[in-house]
Structures are given as C-alpha cells and as structure tokens.
Amino acid sequence: MSDESGERARFWRHPGLPGVELLKAHYVRHTFNRHTHDTYTFALIESGVEVYSYRGATRSAGAGGLVVVEPQEVHTGHAGVPEGWRYRVLYPDVDVVAAAARDLGMDGVPPFTPEEIRDPASAHLVRAAHRATEQGDSLSASTLTRQALHRLLARHTRARPPARAEEPPGPARAVEQARELLRTRLTDPPALEELAAAVDTPPFALLRAFRAAHGLPPHAYVNNVRVQRARRLLADGVPPADVAAALGFADQPHLTRHFKRSTGVPPGAFQKGVLGRPAAG
C-alpha cells in the first residue's frame, strides 16, 4: 500500500514461524489512535522519529531504537519529524513469546521495559530476521526471530512489580461483567445506560472504572475488539465486506476507517499481504 504522500505499508506472515505477522512501513501523516493488539509488538525504527503514548507517558523513538508494546496495552503513534518514520515490526502471538521465555527457563514472560531500547545487537537481530522473512528464507527467518526474542527477553525485561492492593470487588466485578457483555454483543452493543443497568452500576461510575481497567471507554473498547477480530477473519480469507457485516460495522468504509487507524493499512491491503492475493477492498 502506498499513496501520494510517500506513505507505504505492507503486512505479511512469517514464512517459518507460525503465529507471527510482520509490517514494513513508512508513515508521514498517518496517526494511530488509542488502540491495543492481542499480540506483542516489537518495532525497529529505521529512520525518522515516532512519537507514541504508552503506559502513562509520551515517548519517542529514533533510528536504531526498538520499542516493545505488550498485549492489550493501549498506545498511539504519530510522526515526530516532518519526514515521518520508517520501521519494521514483528507481531508475535503471546504463545510465541511465552515459548521463547520457556527456552530461557523463565517462569512466564516478564514485563519489557517501556522505554525506547538502544541496543545495536538486538536491533541487528530484529532487522536480520525481518529481512529474512522478506526473502522467504524460512530457516534463517525462524532462527533469527527466536534469537531476537531470546536476547530481548534476557536483556530488556524487568521483574514484575509487587501485586497491587485488591480493588473493591463491586467495581471490578461490574467492569468484568460489562466487558464480557460487550464482547458477546459486538454487532449490537448496548447503550451505556443499558450496559450500566445490566451490571447494576451507575453509568458514570462504570465509565470511569471501565476506562481505568482497560485504558479505553466502552465504545472505543468495542471498536478495538472488532478490529482485532477483523484481523483474524481477514487472515482466514473472509472478504472485507463480509467481515464488516459480521462484526457490526455499518459498512465496509466504516471497517476501513477503524482498521487503518489501528493497523496502519486498509483491510484489503492487510489481507493481500498475509494471504498473498489481490486486495479485495
């Protein structure tokens, strides 16, 4: 995908390691809205600067810097300089990163540092793995990807913080019930008042507690989950128009707007990349 501004982006699947998608992109004017992924995100900036919000702070990353975003963590992204930024991104499933952690004898995946990582050796491994996937070299790509994950886990994670004091059971239970209700009613989500009544909580209290728990208000959470499910359906070959209808988007342009804001490419371009077929929309 490319346009007159010089922006271009391409998604594809890892040729040798199931559960990993990749992105290579140059963005100038594109802005990523607040969203999450259900995968890990390992992004290597090749030129320019990306500015992003993550874990309560506005951060930036320049050429040679690595950024790690953990699953279900709300974040944004936009250009920090007029020429934008170019980057290569790995999106490994949670199970892929967990397997790499087990290789190192870790009991689960520890949190990654939220700051920009300046580590030339890690950057080299991520770049080499990414390039190997472009060349279709399954053996090199899978080996280098695992090596990159191993190094990042070993050198750029931190001990888990002490458990926070338990939240009052009422708000936490109401938020979880509301979340489950929204996930089961993606095609016809309830109004805030109906949602609040269903979990026996005042609307404003639910809105505040939900955002505190998930980083997004309920309506944005619904659209974020829709986009995550759209990625899976598109990767399975479902036409974009059918994906839009199945997930409750008003029409295909509605899907396209939300999908591009979160992934950086339209649904058809994403599908073309991961399936290697002509774009359907």
C-alpha positions as CSV (number, residue, x, y, z in Angstrom):
1,M,0.0,0.0,0.0
2,S,1.3,3.5,-0.9
3,D,-0.1,6.9,-1.5
4,E,0.9,10.3,-2.9
5,S,2.4,11.4,0.4
6,G,5.1,8.7,0.1
7,E,3.5,6.6,2.8
8,R,3.6,2.9,2.2
9,A,3.0,-0.2,4.3
10,R,2.9,-3.9,3.8
11,F,1.9,-6.8,6.1
12,W,2.8,-10.4,5.6
13,R,3.1,-13.7,7.5
14,H,6.3,-15.2,8.8
15,P,7.4,-17.9,6.5
16,G,8.9,-20.2,9.2
17,L,7.4,-19.3,12.5
18,P,3.6,-19.7,12.8
19,G,1.9,-17.1,14.9
20,V,4.0,-14.1,13.7
21,E,2.9,-11.3,11.4
22,L,5.2,-8.6,10.1
23,L,4.8,-5.0,9.0
24,K,7.2,-2.8,7.0
25,A,6.1,0.8,6.7
26,H,6.8,4.5,6.1
27,Y,4.3,6.9,7.7
28,V,4.3,10.7,7.4
29,R,0.8,11.9,8.1
30,H,-0.8,8.8,9.4
31,T,-1.8,8.8,13.1
32,F,-2.5,5.7,15.1
33,N,-5.4,6.3,17.5
34,R,-5.6,4.8,21.0
35,H,-5.7,1.0,20.5
36,T,-4.4,-2.3,21.6
37,H,-3.1,-5.5,20.0
38,D,-3.7,-9.1,21.2
39,T,-0.1,-9.8,20.2
40,Y,3.3,-8.4,21.3
41,T,4.7,-5.6,19.2
42,F,8.5,-5.3,18.5
43,A,9.2,-2.3,16.4
44,L,12.6,-1.2,15.0
45,I,12.8,2.4,13.8
46,E,15.0,2.6,10.7
47,S,14.8,6.3,10.1
48,G,12.9,9.4,11.3
49,V,11.1,9.6,14.7
50,E,7.9,8.1,16.0
51,V,6.2,9.7,19.0
52,Y,3.8,7.5,20.9
53,S,1.9,7.3,24.2
54,Y,2.3,4.2,26.2
55,R,1.9,3.3,29.9
56,G,1.1,6.8,31.0
57,A,3.8,8.7,29.2
58,T,4.5,10.3,25.8
59,R,7.7,8.7,24.4
60,S,9.7,8.9,21.2
61,A,12.0,6.5,19.3
62,G,14.5,7.3,16.6
63,A,16.6,5.5,14.1
64,G,18.1,2.3,15.6
65,G,15.7,2.3,18.5
66,L,13.5,-0.6,19.5
67,V,10.0,-0.3,21.0
68,V,8.1,-3.1,22.7
69,V,4.4,-2.9,23.3
70,E,2.8,-5.6,25.3
71,P,-0.6,-7.3,24.5
72,Q,-3.7,-5.3,25.4
73,E,-1.7,-2.2,26.4
74,V,-3.3,1.0,25.0
75,H,-0.9,3.0,22.8
76,T,-0.8,5.6,20.0
77,G,1.7,6.7,17.4
78,H,2.5,9.6,15.0
79,A,5.4,11.2,13.3
80,G,7.8,13.2,15.4
81,V,9.6,14.9,12.4
82,P,8.3,16.2,9.1
83,E,9.7,13.3,7.1
84,G,7.9,10.8,9.4
85,W,9.3,7.4,10.3
86,R,10.2,4.1,8.7
87,Y,10.1,1.0,10.7
88,R,10.0,-2.8,10.7
89,V,7.6,-4.5,13.1
90,L,7.2,-8.1,14.4
91,Y,3.8,-9.1,15.9
92,P,4.3,-12.5,17.6
93,D,1.4,-14.2,19.3
94,V,1.6,-14.4,23.1
95,D,2.3,-18.2,22.8
96,V,5.3,-17.5,20.6
97,V,6.9,-15.1,23.2
98,A,5.9,-17.4,26.1
99,A,7.7,-20.3,24.3
100,A,10.8,-18.2,23.9
101,A,10.7,-17.3,27.6
102,R,10.5,-21.0,28.5
103,D,13.6,-21.6,26.3
104,L,15.4,-19.3,28.8
105,G,14.0,-21.1,31.9
106,M,11.7,-18.2,32.7
107,D,8.5,-18.7,34.7
108,G,6.2,-16.8,32.4
109,V,7.0,-13.6,30.3
110,P,8.3,-10.7,32.5
111,P,7.4,-7.2,31.6
112,F,9.5,-5.5,28.9
113,T,11.0,-2.0,29.5
114,P,8.5,0.6,28.3
115,E,11.3,3.0,27.2
116,E,13.0,3.0,23.9
117,I,15.6,0.3,23.7
118,R,19.1,1.3,22.4
119,D,20.8,-2.0,21.8
120,P,22.6,-2.3,18.5
121,A,22.9,-6.1,18.8
122,S,19.1,-6.6,19.4
123,A,18.3,-4.1,16.6
124,H,20.6,-6.1,14.2
125,L,18.8,-9.4,15.1
126,V,15.4,-7.9,14.5
127,R,16.4,-6.3,11.2
128,A,18.1,-9.5,10.0
129,A,15.1,-11.6,11.0
130,H,12.7,-9.2,9.3
131,R,14.8,-9.2,6.1
132,A,15.0,-12.9,6.0
133,T,11.2,-13.2,6.0
134,E,11.1,-10.8,3.0
135,Q,13.4,-13.2,1.2
136,G,11.3,-16.2,2.1
137,D,14.2,-17.9,3.9
138,S,12.2,-19.9,6.4
139,L,15.2,-21.4,8.3
140,S,17.1,-18.2,8.7
141,A,14.0,-16.2,9.5
142,S,12.8,-18.5,12.2
143,T,16.2,-18.9,13.7
144,L,16.9,-15.2,13.8
145,T,13.4,-14.3,15.1
146,R,13.9,-16.7,18.1
147,Q,17.4,-15.3,18.7
148,A,16.0,-11.8,18.7
149,L,13.2,-12.7,21.2
150,H,15.7,-14.5,23.4
151,R,18.0,-11.5,23.6
152,L,15.2,-9.0,24.2
153,L,13.8,-11.3,26.9
154,A,17.2,-11.7,28.6
155,R,18.3,-8.1,28.4
156,H,15.3,-5.9,28.3
157,T,12.7,-7.2,30.7
158,R,12.3,-6.4,34.4
159,A,10.9,-8.1,37.5
160,R,7.2,-7.9,37.9
161,P,6.1,-5.2,40.3
162,P,4.5,-6.2,43.6
163,A,0.8,-7.0,43.3
164,R,-1.4,-4.0,43.9
165,A,-3.9,-4.0,46.6
166,E,-7.1,-5.7,45.5
167,E,-9.7,-3.4,44.1
168,P,-13.1,-3.3,45.7
169,P,-14.9,-6.4,44.5
170,G,-18.0,-4.4,43.3
171,P,-16.4,-2.2,40.6
172,A,-14.0,-4.9,39.4
173,R,-16.8,-7.4,39.1
174,A,-19.0,-4.9,37.3
175,V,-16.3,-4.0,34.8
176,E,-15.6,-7.6,34.1
177,Q,-19.3,-8.3,33.5
178,A,-19.6,-5.3,31.3
179,R,-16.5,-6.4,29.3
180,E,-18.0,-9.8,28.7
181,L,-21.3,-8.4,27.7
182,L,-19.7,-6.1,25.2
183,R,-17.6,-8.9,23.7
184,T,-20.7,-11.0,23.2
185,R,-22.7,-8.2,21.6
186,L,-20.2,-6.7,19.2
187,T,-22.7,-6.5,16.4
188,D,-25.3,-4.7,18.6
189,P,-23.6,-3.2,21.6
190,P,-25.8,-1.8,24.3
191,A,-26.0,1.9,25.2
192,L,-24.0,3.0,28.2
193,E,-27.2,3.2,30.3
194,E,-28.3,-0.3,29.3
195,L,-24.8,-1.6,30.0
196,A,-24.7,0.0,33.4
197,A,-28.1,-1.3,34.3
198,A,-27.1,-4.8,33.3
199,V,-24.2,-4.8,35.8
200,D,-26.1,-2.8,38.4
201,T,-23.7,0.2,38.4
202,P,-24.4,3.9,37.8
203,P,-23.3,4.9,34.2
204,F,-20.6,7.4,35.2
205,A,-19.1,5.1,37.8
206,L,-19.0,2.3,35.3
207,L,-17.5,4.5,32.6
208,R,-14.7,5.7,35.0
209,A,-14.0,2.2,36.3
210,F,-14.0,0.6,32.8
211,R,-11.6,3.2,31.4
212,A,-9.3,2.8,34.4
213,A,-9.2,-1.0,33.9
214,H,-8.9,-1.2,30.1
215,G,-7.5,2.2,29.1
216,L,-10.5,2.8,26.8
217,P,-14.1,3.8,27.3
218,P,-16.6,1.1,26.4
219,H,-17.4,2.3,22.9
220,A,-13.7,2.5,21.9
221,Y,-13.1,-0.9,23.5
222,V,-15.8,-2.4,21.3
223,N,-14.2,-1.0,18.1
224,N,-10.8,-2.2,19.3
225,V,-12.1,-5.7,19.8
226,R,-13.8,-5.5,16.4
227,V,-10.5,-4.6,14.7
228,Q,-8.7,-7.5,16.5
229,R,-11.3,-10.0,15.3
230,A,-11.2,-8.4,11.8
231,R,-7.5,-9.1,11.6
232,R,-8.1,-12.8,12.3
233,L,-11.1,-13.1,9.9
234,L,-9.2,-11.3,7.1
235,A,-6.2,-13.6,7.6
236,D,-8.6,-16.5,7.2
237,G,-9.6,-15.2,3.8
238,V,-13.0,-13.7,4.7
239,P,-13.8,-10.8,2.3
240,P,-13.7,-7.4,3.9
241,A,-17.3,-6.7,3.2
242,D,-18.3,-9.9,5.0
243,V,-16.0,-9.0,7.9
244,A,-17.7,-5.6,8.3
245,A,-21.1,-7.2,8.4
246,A,-20.1,-10.0,10.8
247,L,-18.6,-7.6,13.3
248,G,-21.2,-4.9,13.4
249,F,-19.6,-2.2,11.3
250,A,-22.1,-0.1,9.5
251,D,-20.5,-0.9,6.2
252,Q,-17.1,-1.6,4.6
253,P,-15.9,2.0,4.7
254,H,-16.7,2.1,8.4
255,L,-14.5,-1.0,8.9
256,T,-11.7,0.6,6.8
257,R,-11.6,3.7,8.9
258,H,-11.2,1.9,12.2
259,F,-8.9,-0.8,10.8
260,K,-6.5,1.7,9.3
261,R,-6.4,3.9,12.4
262,S,-5.3,0.8,14.4
263,T,-3.1,-1.1,11.9
264,G,-1.9,1.5,9.5
265,V,-3.2,-0.2,6.4
266,P,-6.7,-0.8,4.9
267,P,-8.3,-4.2,5.4
268,G,-7.8,-5.3,1.7
269,A,-4.1,-4.4,1.8
270,F,-3.7,-6.3,5.1
271,Q,-5.4,-9.3,3.6
272,K,-3.3,-9.1,0.4
273,G,-0.2,-9.1,2.4
274,V,-0.9,-12.0,4.8
275,L,-2.5,-14.2,2.1
276,G,-0.5,-13.1,-0.9
277,R,-3.6,-12.4,-3.1
278,P,-5.1,-9.4,-4.8
279,A,-6.7,-6.9,-2.4
280,A,-10.5,-7.2,-2.2
281,G,-11.1,-3.7,-0.7
